[in-house]
Amino acid sequence: MRAAVVLVVLAMLGVGLLGAPAGAVTETDDTIGIIKEGVAPSNSEIAVRLSESTPLTDTSTVVVARDDRFADALASGVLQSSAPMLLVPRSGAVPERVIGELQRLAPTRVIILGGTQAVGQDVEDQIAALGVMIERRAGDTRFTTATAIAGTDVPDATTAILARAYPSAGSTDD
């Protein structure tokens, strides 16, 4: 692992010293770096870091999805063009970093993706306690949740993107 990291760093240094090939674009745009510091950050932490690093002019809406199963979050791409997405556990305490980011963004509305089996009522109650209006985009399955997102938030869409993800070996997420 360390050897691979060293090789990547050396390759990056080499490109920096040699310069980019003729005609190559040399400026970076919309690059967000999340640095792994020994232990990988949680999915909730990564989402907070992305939110902190993304310049949005209007954060009146924030999207919230479950942090361990991503079907609902993936279906919300249309919402994320204008609203950051934060990830929370299915139930239990909402991480302090997520609460802090919600307070920083100061939305008036939070859209929770999935029903209470995806993001529990206890999580919704903690977010609602921050004084925001809660909406849910939910269906009986991940497919009907995706349909609820599209039907509510982009009812005039003329294009749909269909994707199917398959579980990895040993996965509990079908």
PyMOL commands that set and color helices and strands:
alter all, ss='L'
color gray80, all
select helices_A, chain A and resi 2-18+43-53+71-74+79-81+96-105+121-128+142-153
alter helices_A, ss='H'
color red, helices_A
select strands_A, chain A and resi 61-66+85-88+109-113+133-137
alter strands_A, ss='S'
color yellow, strands_A
deselect
rebuild
show_as cartoon
